């Protein structure tokens, strides 16, 4: 069963939430529901990683990039 919930938030925060929701293709209600669902979820698993970091694990497997490439990227970015 879904129940309506009223939140009182700063207008600027509401606009930021709406913009983020639009960019991510979700509703503000879905964002809030996901946040509430994570409140009592364990922050780390047995591997000590947060869910966000765990989701990124292996995304660059097989990549030929290394630390030298990263330093070159940073140098170019901050020139």
Biopython code that builds the backbone (N, CA, C, O; Angstrom):
import numpy as np
from Bio.PDB.StructureBuilder import StructureBuilder

atoms = [
    (1, "UNK", "N", (0.842, -1.179, 0.000)),
    (1, "UNK", "CA", (0.000, 0.000, 0.000)),
    (1, "UNK", "C", (0.889, 1.243, 0.000)),
    (1, "UNK", "O", (1.868, 1.316, 0.742)),
    (2, "UNK", "N", (0.545, 2.200, -0.823)),
    (2, "UNK", "CA", (1.289, 3.453, -0.854)),
    (2, "UNK", "C", (0.492, 4.526, -0.128)),
    (2, "UNK", "O", (-0.731, 4.604, -0.249)),
    (3, "UNK", "N", (1.207, 5.347, 0.624)),
    (3, "UNK", "CA", (0.600, 6.419, 1.394)),
    (3, "UNK", "C", (1.283, 7.722, 1.035)),
    (3, "UNK", "O", (2.499, 7.766, 0.843)),
    (4, "UNK", "N", (0.504, 8.773, 0.947)),
    (4, "UNK", "CA", (1.048, 10.088, 0.632)),
    (4, "UNK", "C", (1.788, 10.644, 1.846)),
    (4, "UNK", "O", (1.361, 10.466, 2.987)),
    (5, "UNK", "N", (2.909, 11.323, 1.579)),
    (5, "UNK", "CA", (3.726, 11.920, 2.629)),
    (5, "UNK", "C", (4.007, 13.359, 2.239)),
    (5, "UNK", "O", (4.392, 13.623, 1.100)),
    (6, "UNK", "N", (3.827, 14.277, 3.145)),
    (6, "UNK", "CA", (4.110, 15.683, 2.890)),
    (6, "UNK", "C", (5.440, 16.048, 3.522)),
    (6, "UNK", "O", (5.666, 15.791, 4.705)),
    (7, "UNK", "N", (6.328, 16.653, 2.724)),
    (7, "UNK", "CA", (7.617, 17.111, 3.220)),
    (7, "UNK", "C", (7.694, 18.622, 3.063)),
    (7, "UNK", "O", (7.233, 19.168, 2.061)),
    (8, "UNK", "N", (8.264, 19.284, 4.028)),
    (8, "UNK", "CA", (8.483, 20.725, 3.931)),
    (8, "UNK", "C", (9.968, 20.950, 3.707)),
    (8, "UNK", "O", (10.792, 20.671, 4.579)),
    (9, "UNK", "N", (10.300, 21.463, 2.518)),
    (9, "UNK", "CA", (11.691, 21.666, 2.134)),
    (9, "UNK", "C", (11.875, 23.044, 1.540)),
    (9, "UNK", "O", (10.923, 23.663, 1.065)),
    (10, "UNK", "N", (13.097, 23.515, 1.569)),
    (10, "UNK", "CA", (13.456, 24.785, 0.956)),
    (10, "UNK", "C", (13.154, 24.733, -0.546)),
    (10, "UNK", "O", (13.374, 23.705, -1.187)),
    (11, "UNK", "N", (12.655, 25.828, -1.102)),
    (11, "UNK", "CA", (12.293, 25.873, -2.526)),
    (11, "UNK", "C", (13.466, 25.517, -3.437)),
    (11, "UNK", "O", (13.291, 24.807, -4.427)),
    (12, "UNK", "N", (14.648, 26.002, -3.108)),
    (12, "UNK", "CA", (15.821, 25.716, -3.944)),
    (12, "UNK", "C", (16.149, 24.225, -3.923)),
    (12, "UNK", "O", (16.535, 23.660, -4.946)),
    (13, "UNK", "N", (16.000, 23.598, -2.783)),
    (13, "UNK", "CA", (16.259, 22.164, -2.681)),
    (13, "UNK", "C", (15.245, 21.373, -3.500)),
    (13, "UNK", "O", (15.601, 20.392, -4.152)),
    (14, "UNK", "N", (14.010, 21.789, -3.468)),
    (14, "UNK", "CA", (12.974, 21.118, -4.258)),
    (14, "UNK", "C", (13.290, 21.223, -5.743)),
    (14, "UNK", "O", (13.156, 20.242, -6.474)),
    (15, "UNK", "N", (13.706, 22.396, -6.196)),
    (15, "UNK", "CA", (14.042, 22.560, -7.615)),
    (15, "UNK", "C", (15.234, 21.694, -8.000)),
    (15, "UNK", "O", (15.252, 21.108, -9.082)),
    (16, "UNK", "N", (16.225, 21.608, -7.126)),
    (16, "UNK", "CA", (17.382, 20.747, -7.403)),
    (16, "UNK", "C", (16.960, 19.286, -7.482)),
    (16, "UNK", "O", (17.431, 18.543, -8.344)),
    (17, "UNK", "N", (16.074, 18.878, -6.583)),
    (17, "UNK", "CA", (15.594, 17.496, -6.590)),
    (17, "UNK", "C", (14.811, 17.199, -7.862)),
    (17, "UNK", "O", (14.966, 16.131, -8.454)),
    (18, "UNK", "N", (13.977, 18.132, -8.282)),
    (18, "UNK", "CA", (13.204, 17.937, -9.509)),
    (18, "UNK", "C", (14.113, 17.866, -10.728)),
    (18, "UNK", "O", (13.891, 17.053, -11.624)),
    (19, "UNK", "N", (15.131, 18.711, -10.763)),
    (19, "UNK", "CA", (16.066, 18.705, -11.891)),
    (19, "UNK", "C", (16.835, 17.382, -11.933)),
    (19, "UNK", "O", (17.013, 16.793, -12.999)),
    (20, "UNK", "N", (17.287, 16.922, -10.765)),
    (20, "UNK", "CA", (18.014, 15.652, -10.706)),
    (20, "UNK", "C", (17.104, 14.508, -11.142)),
    (20, "UNK", "O", (17.519, 13.630, -11.899)),
    (21, "UNK", "N", (15.876, 14.522, -10.666)),
    (21, "UNK", "CA", (14.926, 13.468, -11.024)),
    (21, "UNK", "C", (14.684, 13.454, -12.537)),
    (21, "UNK", "O", (14.625, 12.387, -13.149)),
    (22, "UNK", "N", (14.546, 14.624, -13.127)),
    (22, "UNK", "CA", (14.325, 14.706, -14.573)),
    (22, "UNK", "C", (15.532, 14.166, -15.342)),
    (22, "UNK", "O", (15.379, 13.441, -16.325)),
    (23, "UNK", "N", (16.736, 14.528, -14.884)),
    (23, "UNK", "CA", (17.950, 14.043, -15.550)),
    (23, "UNK", "C", (18.089, 12.528, -15.449)),
    (23, "UNK", "O", (18.584, 11.878, -16.370)),
    (24, "UNK", "N", (17.651, 11.981, -14.335)),
    (24, "UNK", "CA", (17.811, 10.544, -14.131)),
    (24, "UNK", "C", (16.599, 9.748, -14.610)),
    (24, "UNK", "O", (16.592, 8.520, -14.537)),
    (25, "UNK", "N", (15.572, 10.450, -15.101)),
    (25, "UNK", "CA", (14.389, 9.768, -15.627)),
    (25, "UNK", "C", (13.538, 9.114, -14.550)),
    (25, "UNK", "O", (12.896, 8.092, -14.795)),
    (26, "UNK", "N", (13.532, 9.695, -13.372)),
    (26, "UNK", "CA", (12.769, 9.151, -12.255)),
    (26, "UNK", "C", (11.954, 10.256, -11.626)),
    (26, "UNK", "O", (12.164, 11.434, -11.913)),
    (27, "UNK", "N", (11.041, 9.886, -10.784)),
    (27, "UNK", "CA", (10.245, 10.879, -10.071)),
    (27, "UNK", "C", (10.924, 11.231, -8.755)),
    (27, "UNK", "O", (11.749, 10.475, -8.243)),
    (28, "UNK", "N", (10.564, 12.389, -8.217)),
    (28, "UNK", "CA", (11.084, 12.780, -6.905)),
    (28, "UNK", "C", (10.619, 11.766, -5.859)),
    (28, "UNK", "O", (11.370, 11.429, -4.944)),
    (29, "UNK", "N", (9.402, 11.289, -5.990)),
    (29, "UNK", "CA", (8.899, 10.277, -5.051)),
    (29, "UNK", "C", (9.758, 9.027, -5.075)),
    (29, "UNK", "O", (10.041, 8.453, -4.023)),
    (30, "UNK", "N", (10.183, 8.591, -6.267)),
    (30, "UNK", "CA", (11.033, 7.402, -6.372)),
    (30, "UNK", "C", (12.387, 7.651, -5.722)),
    (30, "UNK", "O", (12.936, 6.764, -5.068)),
    (31, "UNK", "N", (12.932, 8.861, -5.901)),
    (31, "UNK", "CA", (14.211, 9.190, -5.274)),
    (31, "UNK", "C", (14.100, 9.151, -3.755)),
    (31, "UNK", "O", (14.967, 8.600, -3.077)),
    (32, "UNK", "N", (13.037, 9.734, -3.227)),
    (32, "UNK", "CA", (12.832, 9.758, -1.775)),
    (32, "UNK", "C", (12.619, 8.337, -1.254)),
    (32, "UNK", "O", (13.157, 7.973, -0.209)),
    (33, "UNK", "N", (11.839, 7.537, -1.980)),
    (33, "UNK", "CA", (11.595, 6.154, -1.558)),
    (33, "UNK", "C", (12.901, 5.364, -1.523)),
    (33, "UNK", "O", (13.139, 4.598, -0.590)),
    (34, "UNK", "N", (13.745, 5.547, -2.534)),
    (34, "UNK", "CA", (15.040, 4.857, -2.547)),
    (34, "UNK", "C", (15.904, 5.296, -1.362)),
    (34, "UNK", "O", (16.560, 4.474, -0.722)),
    (35, "UNK", "N", (15.895, 6.599, -1.081)),
    (35, "UNK", "CA", (16.668, 7.095, 0.057)),
    (35, "UNK", "C", (16.180, 6.470, 1.359)),
    (35, "UNK", "O", (16.982, 5.997, 2.165)),
    (36, "UNK", "N", (14.866, 6.467, 1.564)),
    (36, "UNK", "CA", (14.315, 5.885, 2.786)),
    (36, "UNK", "C", (14.635, 4.396, 2.880)),
    (36, "UNK", "O", (14.895, 3.887, 3.970)),
    (37, "UNK", "N", (14.617, 3.701, 1.756)),
    (37, "UNK", "CA", (14.911, 2.267, 1.759)),
    (37, "UNK", "C", (16.355, 1.995, 2.174)),
    (37, "UNK", "O", (16.649, 0.938, 2.731)),
    (38, "UNK", "N", (17.248, 2.931, 1.910)),
    (38, "UNK", "CA", (18.653, 2.744, 2.252)),
    (38, "UNK", "C", (18.962, 3.103, 3.707)),
    (38, "UNK", "O", (20.054, 2.806, 4.192)),
    (39, "UNK", "N", (18.038, 3.722, 4.394)),
    (39, "UNK", "CA", (18.307, 4.168, 5.763)),
    (39, "UNK", "C", (18.691, 3.032, 6.689)),
    (39, "UNK", "O", (19.588, 3.191, 7.517)),
    (40, "UNK", "N", (18.035, 1.894, 6.568)),
    (40, "UNK", "CA", (18.357, 0.791, 7.463)),
    (40, "UNK", "C", (19.136, -0.328, 6.768)),
    (40, "UNK", "O", (19.360, -1.391, 7.347)),
    (41, "UNK", "N", (19.540, -0.081, 5.538)),
    (41, "UNK", "CA", (20.349, -1.063, 4.818)),
    (41, "UNK", "C", (21.776, -1.022, 5.345)),
    (41, "UNK", "O", (22.268, 0.037, 5.734)),
    (42, "UNK", "N", (22.431, -2.158, 5.359)),
    (42, "UNK", "CA", (23.824, -2.143, 5.806)),
    (42, "UNK", "C", (24.662, -1.292, 4.855)),
    (42, "UNK", "O", (24.506, -1.374, 3.637)),
    (43, "UNK", "N", (25.547, -0.478, 5.417)),
    (43, "UNK", "CA", (26.333, 0.430, 4.583)),
    (43, "UNK", "C", (27.454, -0.283, 3.851)),
    (43, "UNK", "O", (27.919, 0.187, 2.813)),
    (44, "UNK", "N", (27.885, -1.401, 4.379)),
    (44, "UNK", "CA", (28.940, -2.167, 3.724)),
    (44, "UNK", "C", (28.608, -3.646, 3.800)),
    (44, "UNK", "O", (27.860, -4.087, 4.673)),
    (45, "UNK", "N", (29.170, -4.395, 2.883)),
    (45, "UNK", "CA", (29.016, -5.845, 2.877)),
    (45, "UNK", "C", (30.247, -6.468, 3.501)),
    (45, "UNK", "O", (31.085, -5.774, 4.076)),
    (46, "UNK", "N", (30.349, -7.765, 3.387)),
    (46, "UNK", "CA", (31.500, -8.451, 3.952)),
    (46, "UNK", "C", (32.806, -8.010, 3.321)),
    (46, "UNK", "O", (33.864, -8.147, 3.936)),
    (47, "UNK", "N", (32.753, -7.473, 2.085)),
    (47, "UNK", "CA", (33.972, -7.008, 1.434)),
    (47, "UNK", "C", (34.354, -5.594, 1.852)),
    (47, "UNK", "O", (35.403, -5.096, 1.443)),
    (48, "UNK", "N", (33.514, -4.931, 2.667)),
    (48, "UNK", "CA", (33.824, -3.601, 3.169)),
    (48, "UNK", "C", (33.528, -2.481, 2.192)),
    (48, "UNK", "O", (33.908, -1.336, 2.436)),
    (49, "UNK", "N", (32.851, -2.788, 1.079)),
    (49, "UNK", "CA", (32.555, -1.768, 0.080)),
    (49, "UNK", "C", (31.109, -1.300, 0.196)),
    (49, "UNK", "O", (30.213, -2.073, 0.535)),
    (50, "UNK", "N", (30.905, -0.031, -0.090)),
    (50, "UNK", "CA", (29.544, 0.481, -0.137)),
    (50, "UNK", "C", (28.880, -0.014, -1.415)),
    (50, "UNK", "O", (29.583, -0.401, -2.349)),
    (51, "UNK", "N", (27.553, -0.016, -1.489)),
    (51, "UNK", "CA", (26.874, -0.474, -2.703)),
    (51, "UNK", "C", (27.294, 0.300, -3.952)),
    (51, "UNK", "O", (27.408, -0.290, -5.027)),
    (52, "UNK", "N", (27.524, 1.593, -3.833)),
    (52, "UNK", "CA", (27.916, 2.391, -4.992)),
    (52, "UNK", "C", (29.295, 1.974, -5.511)),
    (52, "UNK", "O", (29.491, 1.821, -6.716)),
    (53, "UNK", "N", (30.234, 1.795, -4.602)),
    (53, "UNK", "CA", (31.583, 1.379, -5.013)),
    (53, "UNK", "C", (31.535, -0.029, -5.594)),
    (53, "UNK", "O", (32.200, -0.309, -6.591)),
    (54, "UNK", "N", (30.757, -0.915, -4.982)),
    (54, "UNK", "CA", (30.640, -2.279, -5.475)),
    (54, "UNK", "C", (30.089, -2.295, -6.900)),
    (54, "UNK", "O", (30.508, -3.115, -7.717)),
    (55, "UNK", "N", (29.155, -1.394, -7.203)),
    (55, "UNK", "CA", (28.581, -1.330, -8.546)),
    (55, "UNK", "C", (29.621, -0.913, -9.585)),
    (55, "UNK", "O", (29.496, -1.259, -10.760)),
    (56, "UNK", "N", (30.635, -0.178, -9.164)),
    (56, "UNK", "CA", (31.666, 0.285, -10.090)),
    (56, "UNK", "C", (32.796, -0.729, -10.268)),
    (56, "UNK", "O", (33.611, -0.595, -11.181)),
    (57, "UNK", "N", (32.848, -1.708, -9.429)),
    (57, "UNK", "CA", (33.944, -2.688, -9.478)),
    (57, "UNK", "C", (33.951, -3.391, -10.834)),
    (57, "UNK", "O", (32.942, -3.940, -11.277)),
    (58, "UNK", "N", (35.106, -3.359, -11.472)),
    (58, "UNK", "CA", (35.287, -4.072, -12.728)),
    (58, "UNK", "C", (34.848, -3.336, -13.978)),
    (58, "UNK", "O", (34.939, -3.896, -15.070)),
    (59, "UNK", "N", (34.373, -2.101, -13.863)),
    (59, "UNK", "CA", (33.881, -1.401, -15.051)),
    (59, "UNK", "C", (34.983, -1.102, -16.047)),
    (59, "UNK", "O", (34.708, -0.903, -17.230)),
    (60, "UNK", "N", (36.216, -1.068, -15.595)),
    (60, "UNK", "CA", (37.329, -0.784, -16.506)),
    (60, "UNK", "C", (38.212, -2.010, -16.720)),
    (60, "UNK", "O", (39.367, -1.885, -17.129)),
    (61, "UNK", "N", (37.671, -3.185, -16.446)),
    (61, "UNK", "CA", (38.454, -4.412, -16.638)),
    (61, "UNK", "C", (38.882, -4.507, -18.097)),
    (61, "UNK", "O", (38.083, -4.280, -19.005)),
    (62, "UNK", "N", (40.115, -4.836, -18.307)),
    (62, "UNK", "CA", (40.634, -4.958, -19.663)),
    (62, "UNK", "C", (41.102, -3.645, -20.255)),
    (62, "UNK", "O", (41.603, -3.621, -21.379)),
    (63, "UNK", "N", (40.951, -2.567, -19.533)),
    (63, "UNK", "CA", (41.373, -1.263, -20.018)),
    (63, "UNK", "C", (42.894, -1.170, -20.000)),
    (63, "UNK", "O", (43.560, -1.762, -19.151)),
    (64, "UNK", "N", (43.416, -0.433, -20.932)),
    (64, "UNK", "CA", (44.864, -0.245, -21.009)),
    (64, "UNK", "C", (45.316, 1.012, -20.271)),
    (64, "UNK", "O", (46.493, 1.367, -20.329)),
    (65, "UNK", "N", (44.399, 1.692, -19.577)),
    (65, "UNK", "CA", (44.734, 2.911, -18.852)),
    (65, "UNK", "C", (45.472, 2.572, -17.566)),
    (65, "UNK", "O", (45.222, 1.544, -16.936)),
    (66, "UNK", "N", (46.389, 3.460, -17.191)),
    (66, "UNK", "CA", (47.108, 3.267, -15.946)),
    (66, "UNK", "C", (47.284, 4.607, -15.235)),
    (66, "UNK", "O", (46.714, 5.614, -15.655)),
    (67, "UNK", "N", (48.057, 4.620, -14.181)),
    (67, "UNK", "CA", (48.243, 5.816, -13.376)),
    (67, "UNK", "C", (48.869, 6.957, -14.180)),
    (67, "UNK", "O", (48.529, 8.121, -13.968)),
    (68, "UNK", "N", (49.761, 6.637, -15.081)),
    (68, "UNK", "CA", (50.394, 7.658, -15.934)),
    (68, "UNK", "C", (49.334, 8.357, -16.787)),
    (68, "UNK", "O", (49.357, 9.578, -16.942)),
    (69, "UNK", "N", (48.416, 7.581, -17.331)),
    (69, "UNK", "CA", (47.328, 8.167, -18.123)),
    (69, "UNK", "C", (46.473, 9.104, -17.266)),
    (69, "UNK", "O", (46.066, 10.173, -17.718)),
    (70, "UNK", "N", (46.212, 8.697, -16.047)),
    (70, "UNK", "CA", (45.400, 9.521, -15.147)),
    (70, "UNK", "C", (46.109, 10.835, -14.835)),
    (70, "UNK", "O", (45.474, 11.889, -14.812)),
    (71, "UNK", "N", (47.406, 10.784, -14.596)),
    (71, "UNK", "CA", (48.171, 12.004, -14.324)),
    (71, "UNK", "C", (48.167, 12.925, -15.546)),
    (71, "UNK", "O", (48.050, 14.142, -15.400)),
    (72, "UNK", "N", (48.293, 12.363, -16.737)),
    (72, "UNK", "CA", (48.246, 13.159, -17.961)),
    (72, "UNK", "C", (46.875, 13.821, -18.115)),
    (72, "UNK", "O", (46.778, 14.982, -18.512)),
    (73, "UNK", "N", (45.834, 13.082, -17.801)),
    (73, "UNK", "CA", (44.473, 13.628, -17.856)),
    (73, "UNK", "C", (44.338, 14.820, -16.905)),
    (73, "UNK", "O", (43.814, 15.868, -17.285)),
    (74, "UNK", "N", (44.816, 14.654, -15.661)),
    (74, "UNK", "CA", (44.706, 15.735, -14.689)),
    (74, "UNK", "C", (45.514, 16.959, -15.103)),
    (74, "UNK", "O", (45.055, 18.088, -14.931)),
    (75, "UNK", "N", (46.700, 16.752, -15.641)),
    (75, "UNK", "CA", (47.517, 17.872, -16.094)),
    (75, "UNK", "C", (46.810, 18.645, -17.210)),
    (75, "UNK", "O", (46.803, 19.876, -17.200)),
    (76, "UNK", "N", (46.227, 17.943, -18.153)),
    (76, "UNK", "CA", (45.509, 18.596, -19.248)),
    (76, "UNK", "C", (44.254, 19.300, -18.741)),
    (76, "UNK", "O", (43.910, 20.384, -19.213)),
    (77, "UNK", "N", (43.584, 18.693, -17.795)),
    (77, "UNK", "CA", (42.334, 19.253, -17.265)),
    (77, "UNK", "C", (42.579, 20.578, -16.522)),
    (77, "UNK", "O", (41.779, 21.508, -16.629)),
    (78, "UNK", "N", (43.659, 20.654, -15.789)),
    (78, "UNK", "CA", (43.894, 21.822, -14.939)),
    (78, "UNK", "C", (44.900, 22.819, -15.513)),
    (78, "UNK", "O", (45.469, 23.616, -14.766)),
    (79, "UNK", "N", (45.122, 22.786, -16.794)),
    (79, "UNK", "CA", (45.992, 23.790, -17.450)),
    (79, "UNK", "C", (45.232, 25.032, -17.725)),
    (79, "UNK", "O", (45.787, 25.987, -18.270)),
]
sb = StructureBuilder()
sb.init_structure("model")
sb.init_model(0)
sb.init_chain("A")
sb.init_seg("    ")
for serial, (resi, resn, name, xyz) in enumerate(atoms, 1):
    if name == "N":
        sb.init_residue(resn, " ", resi, " ")
    sb.init_atom(name, np.array(xyz, "f"), 0.0, 1.0, " ", f" {name:<3s}", serial, name[0])
structure = sb.get_structure()
